[in-house]
């Protein structure tokens, strides 16, 4: 029976604490699907509309989002994926290895707070669709002004909490089939409302060329002025937010948990599927939908919530997209928060900690500010987590190049790493201090904060013993890794291979689901490009809304049926 250096058998060690086994590695399609599913979600409605409200200009949006999302993709590719593939560890386990239990618990507390707030925002977004059905007014203040809306949040939130506690694997599978539909719906929604904008600006419902698009964008969508009539954010701010929006997962290295399963470091490039199909096209589409709904209702985009926008763009399908996109995103983040809480309160089950965190999350969700302030919330969350990514980057990448030793704290049996804790605390003071002094755009604060942390941690680690001789410990560590590999190889010998469902019925179901999406886009194209007058536009849009709703029902029925058949085939093997 294989043992580690402490004489403990690997059977006694939680699988999550070991490097990922070779038989569990995935190819590129897996990561393309994950990032498409996670980054085409309910947050896109909020963020896309926020860019309009902040007064970005059309050219800045088109170029800035392109550059910013390219930088984000490169951050996953060059920072997160290499460390994850080389170690095969999640950030939590790597951090415990280099900084001890105390630092890991502090970090988990931060994650409980961050993921709870993000989950709360998505519960609120889903509730905006349900409140629309009951004719409850839009919730635009930081506090709820309708008791009925609070009841809706409690009802929606209770479902989210229950699923996160007991049925998350089903939701995770369901989320995978949502990605293609969500992308199609975002594009279709912008197509459905663009003739309304064109008629408002140009007096005609159809475009004659690219210049018409730019004119409509400058006049009615991304006008360059914010809701107060002042000059809005510029190119650098758009680039900065697109880059910083996911700094928590790339510079902050949280997505090591995903890329530890990658066969190659280059798979970090497939984060671009989420960035360009989600954060680029979906944010632009959401902005068009928000501006179109504002024109239709003769109001401003800041007076609308996601429920308003989705309904007027997509009809009944709007309710579906808001509820499903918010629900799946909220579940994923609440599940993460519950895991982080369980690692703090180790004597309690994940279900119990998720329930407790979920109750707090639902209470937060009653206050609409959590979704209306998504941009600063995401940026500040990144500022909190990025220093931890800097510590890990320094330890893994920098230390071997300058003669310091990786895992030195583990080799010295340090359970409370003063260099790590002090560096993180100092980085928070540094980063938020820069923000208070307003020396630069807060979208870029994560960069100097990350660099500051790396320098400080390196200096402190050397002072506390990272430059000492650990030759024997390094040899023991390598032997331990070899033993883990042997243990994992023995464990997977009798595991059945994954079986791909090639049955005729499943092929038909997949064809039906694909055809449903094509039909949605065909009807949306008819609205966008073949509505010569407003009367024709209204007829085409009415037909689109009916077709979109029916095809949505067909898509989910066929796609989910196919998914269940695939899972049943492998569970029976």
N, C-alpha and C positions, 0 to 999 in steps of 0.2 A: 504494500500500500504506500503510495507516494506521500512524502512528508515535506513540509517547508523547513526553513532554518530553525524554527522554534519547536520542531518536533510535532507540530500540528498537522493532521492529515488534510489534504486539499478538499476532501469530501466535506469537512467541517467548515470550510470557508464559503461565505456567500459568493455565488458566481459573479455578482456585480463587482466584487473586490478584486477579481483576477483579470488579467489582460484577456481581451476577446479571443476566443479560439479560432483557429484558421477555418474550420468548417462553417463558421457563422459569418464569414465575410460576404459582402454583397458587391454586385457589379454596378455600373454607372446608372442603369435605369432606376434602381432603387433610390438613389440620391436625387435624381431628377424628379421623381415622383414625390419624394418627401418635401423638397423645397417648393415645388409647384403647389402642393396641398397646403403647406403652412403659410405661404406668402401671397396667396390669393384668398383673402379672408375678409371678415367683417370690418377689420381695421381699415381696409382700403377705402371703404365708403367715407369714413371719418377723415382720414388723412387727405384723400383726394379733394374733398370739399374744403378742408382747412387751408390748403394752398390757395384756393380761390379767395377765401375770406382774408387771408394774409396779404393779398394783393401782389402775388407774383405775376410777372409778365409772361406772355405766351412763349417768346423765344427763350426766356430763362428756364421755363418749365421743360421745354423740349430738349434743350442742351444740358441744363443742370441735372435733371433726373438721369440722363444718359451717362454723364460723367460720374455722378455720385453713386449710382448703382454699379457701375463698372469698378469703382474703387472698393465698394462693399464686396463684390464678387472676388476681387483680387485679395482682399483681406482674409476671406475664408480659405482661398486657394494657397496663399503664401504663409499664413500664420496658423490657422486652426487645424487644417487637414494634416500638415506635416507632423505636428506634435502628436496629434491623435493617432496617426498611422504608426509612428515610431514607438509609441508607448502602449497603444491599444487600451488605454485607460480613459475613463471619464474625468472631467475636471475635478470632481469631488474626491475621487480616489487619488489622483495625482497630488492634489492639494494636501490631503491627509498624509501622504508619503513625504512631502517636503516641509510641511508646516505644523503637523501634529493635530490633535483632536480639538484643541481650544480654538485655533484659527478656523478649522473646518466648521465648527458649530457657529461661530460668528458669521461666517459666510452663508451658512444655511439659513440663519435668521434673516439675512438680507434677501435671500431668494424667496423665503416665505412671503415677505412683504411685497416684493416686486411682482411675483407671479399672482398673488392674490389681487393686487390692484388691476393688473392687466385682465385677469379673469372677470373681475367686477365690471370693468368697462365693457366687456363683450356681453355680459348678462344684461347690462343697461341697453346696449345696442339692440339685442334681440327683443327686449321689452318695448322698444320704440315701434316695432312692427305690430306687436300685440295690442298696444294702446291705440293704434290707428284703427283697429277693428271695432273698438268700443268708443270711438269718437272722443277720446281723452286728449286734451290739448298737448302740444309739443312741450317737452320739458327742457327749457333753455337756460334756467338759472342753475346755480351750483347746488341748490336744494330742491327737493320735489315739491311741487305746488298742487299735487293731486293725490289724495289718499288712495284713489282707485289705481293710480300708477304704481304706488308702493305695493299694493296687493298683487299687481301683475309681476313686479320684480320678484316678490317673494315666491310666487308660483313658478315662474321661469327658473329662478335661482335654485329652488328646491329640486327640480328635475336635474339641473346641472350637477348639483352636489351628489345626488343619489347615483347618477351615472358614473361620476368620477370615483365614487367609493366602490361600486360593485361591477360596473359594466364598461370600464374604459377600453378594454380590448376590442369590444364591438364597435365603439365609437371611433377608435383608431382605424379600424378596417373601413368603416363607413366614410371616414374623412378622405381616404385615398381615392374613392370614386367621386368625391365632390370636386376635386381639382379641375378636371376637364370641363365640367358643367359650369363651375364658377367663372372660369376664364371666358367661356362662350357667352355667359349671361352679362358679364361686365361689358364686353364688346357690343353685344346686342342692345343693351340699355343705352349706351352712348349713341348708337346708330338711331335708336327710336326717338330720341329727343333732339338730335342735331338739326333736323329740318325746322323745328320750332324756333331754335336759336337763329338759324339762317333767315327765317322770315322776319324775326324781330329786328335783326341788324341790317339785312340786305333787301328785305321786302320780297324775297323769293325763297322757295323751299329747297332748291337744289343748288349745288355748287358747280361752278364752271372751272375751278382749278384750285391749286394749292394756296394761291394768294387769297381766295375767298375764305379758306379755313383760317388763315392767319388774321384776316380782318375780323372775322367773327370772334376768334379767341381774344384779340386785343380789345374788342369793343364790349364783349358780354361775358367772357369767362375769366381769363387771366389778364385783368385790365391794367395791372401795374399799380393800382391803388387799393388800399384795404377798406374795411367796412366803415372806417371813420373818414374816408376820403383823403387819407394821407398816402404818401409814397410807400409802397409795399416792400416786401423782402426782395433781394436781388439774386443774381446768379450764384454768388458765393454761398448765400444762405440756403438756396435750393440744393446745391451740391452737398453742403455740409449736412443738412438733415438726411438726405438720401443715404449718405455714408454712415451717419451716426445712428440712424433709426435702429439698426441691428448691431450696434457696437457691443451690446451686452452678450451677443452670441459669437461674434468673430474676434474682435480685440479682447473681449472678456472671456473668450474660449469656452463658453458653455456648450457650444456645438461640438466640442470634443466627444461628447456623449453620442453624437450621430456619426461622426467621421471615424471613430475607432473601429467601425465595421467596414470601412472602405478598403478595397483591395489595393488601391493606389492613391498616392498623395494628390495626383492630378484631378481626382474626383471632386476636389473642392471647387473646381470650375463649374460644376453642375448646380452650384448655388445660384448661378446666373439664370437658370430657368425660372426660379422664384423672383429674382430681381427684375428681369426684363419682361416676363409675362405678367408678373404680379405687380411689383412696385413701380414699374414704368408704365405699361399699358393700362393696368387697373387703376392707378392713381389718376392718369389722364382721363380715362373713361369716367371715373367717379366725379371728377371735376366737371366734365361736360354734362353728366346727369344732374349734378347739383345746380349748375347754372341754368340748365333747361327747365328744371322743376321750378326754380325761382321765377323765371320768365312766365311760365305757364300760370303760376299762382299770383303773379304780380307782387312779389315780395323779394327779400334779399336772402342769399344763401345762409346767412347767419341765423335766420329765423326758422330754418328747417332742420329737422333731425333725420337720421338715416331712413326711418320709416316713411317720411314724406317723400324723400327723393326716390327710393326704390319703388314705391307704389305708382308714382306718376310716370316713371320710366318704363315699368314692366308690368303694371297691373297686378293681378293676384300672384304672379311669380315673384314680385317684389317682396311680398310677405315671406315667401319660402326662402329667398336668398338671405334676407336679414336674419331670420330665425335660425336657419341651418348654419350659415357662416359664423354667426355669433356663438351659437351653441357649441359647435365643434372646436372653435378657438378657445372658448371659456373652459371646456372640459380638459383640453390638453394642458392649459396653464394651471388649472386648479389641481390636476393630477401631479404636476411638478411641485406645486406648493405643498401638497400633502406628503410627497416623498421627502422634501427638504425638512418638513416638520417632524416626520417620523425618524429621521436621522438624528434629530435633536433629542426627542423624547423616545429613546430606544425601547423603553418598556411598554410602549403602546403600539397597537397595530396601525398599519397605514390607513385602514378604513376609519379608525377612530380619529386619528390626527386630521385626515381629510375632512371628516365631518365637522370638527371644531373649526378648522381654518375656513371651511365652506360657510359656516354660519356668519363668521366675521365678514367674509367676502360678499355675501348677499346683502348684509347691512350696508356695506360700502356702496354696493351697486344701486341702492336707493337714491344716491346723490349723483345727479347727471354730470357733475363736473368731471367725473372720472373718464368719460368718453370725449367730452368737449375739450379736454386738456391733454389729449393723447400725445401730441408732438412734444411738449415739454416733459411729460411723464416718461416717455421712452428715452429721451435724451438724458434726463437726470438719473434714470435707472442705469443707463450705460455708464455714467460717470461714477456710480457707486461700485459697479462690478469690474470695470476696465482695469483698475489697479491690481486686482487679483490676477487678471490675465497677464499683466506686466510682470508680476512676481514669477509666475510659471514660465513665461517666455525667458526671463533672465536665467532662471535655474536650468531650463532645458537647452536653450540655444546659446546663450552667452557664456555661461560658466565653463563649458569644456574648451572654449576658445581662449579663455584668459587664465587657465590653470586652476580654476576652482572645481569643486567636486559636486556633481548632482547627488541629491538625496543625503547630503551631509548631515542634516538634522536627524534623519532616520538612523544613520550610522552612529550618531552620538546619543541615540535614545532620548531625543528632546520631544516632549509632548506639547510644549508651548513655545513656539518659535517667536522670540522677541523681534528678530529682524522682519519677519513676515507681518506680524501684528502692527509693529511700529510703522512699517512702510505703508501699509494699507491706511492706517489712521492718518498719517501725515499726508498721504495722497488725497484723502477726502478733504482735509483742511486746505490743501493747495488748490485742488480743482474748484471747490465751491468758493474759495477765497478769490480766485481769478474771476469767477462769475459775479461775485459781489462788487468787485472793483471795476467790472465791465471793461476789461482790457481787450477782449476779443469776443466774437460771436460765440454764444454758448454751445452752438452746434459743433464747434471744433474743440471744445475744452477737453474732450477725451484724449486728444493727441499729446499735448504737453503733460497731462496728468499721467498718461501711460509711460512717457519717457522719464518723468520725474521718479515714478515708482521703480522703474528698472535701475536707475542710477543709485537711488537710496538703498534699495534692497541689496544690490551687489556690494556696496560699501559695508553695510551692516553685517551681511552674511560672512564676508571676509574677516571682519572683526570678531565674529562669534565662532569661527572655526571652519569655514568652508574651504580654507586653503591648507588644512592639515592633511596628513598622509592617511588615506583610507584604503590602501592597497588590498588588504585582506578582506575588508568588507565588500569591496567591489567584486572580488573573486567570488565571494559567497553569494552576492546578489546575482551574478551571471549564472552560477550553478542553480540557484533557486528558479530563475527564469527557464532554464533547460528542463528542470523537474516539472514545472508547470506545463510546458509544451508536451512533455511525455504523458502527463496525467490527462491532459485534454485530448491527446491523440487516442489514448486508451478508451476514454469516455465516449468518443464518437464512432468507434468501430462498428457498433451494431445499430446505429441510427439509420432510419430509412431515408432514401433520397426524396427530395421534393418532386412531386408528380404534377406535371402541367396538364390541366384539363383540356383535352382535345376532342371532347365529345361533340356531336353534331348540334345538340341542343344548346350547349354553351357557346358555340360559334354563332349560332343564330341570335342568342341573347346579346352577345357582344356587338354583332352587326346592327341589331335594333337600337342599342344604346348609342352607338356612333351615328346612326342615321338620324336619331332624334336631335342630336346636337347640330347636325348639318341643316336640318329643317329649320331650327331656330335661327341660325345664321342666315339662311336664305330669306326668310320672312323679314329679318332685320335689315338685310341688304335692300330688299324691296322698299322698305320705309325710307331708308337713307337716300337711295339713288333713283327711285322711280316714283317720287311724289311730286308731280309737277305743280300742283296747286294745294292749298290748305285743305280743300274738301277731299282730294285724293289722299293727302297725308293722313287725315283723320280716319278714313276708311282703311288705309293700309296699316295704320297703327292699331286699330281695333282688331283687325285680323291677326296681326303679329301677337298681340296680348293673349288672344285665345290659343293660337298655335303654340306659343311659348309655354303656357301653363300646361296644356295637354302633353306636349313633348317632354316637359320637365317630369311629369308624373310617369310617363313611359320610360324615360331615361333611368330614373331611380329604381323603378320596379325591375327592369331588365338587368341593370348593372349590379344591383344588390343580389338578385337571384343568381347571377353568374358567380358573384363573389362567394355566396354561401355554398354553391356547388363545388367550387375550388377548395374551400376549407373542409367540406365534408369528405372530399376525395382523399385529402392528405391526413385527416384525422382517423380515417378508416384503414390507412396503410400500415 
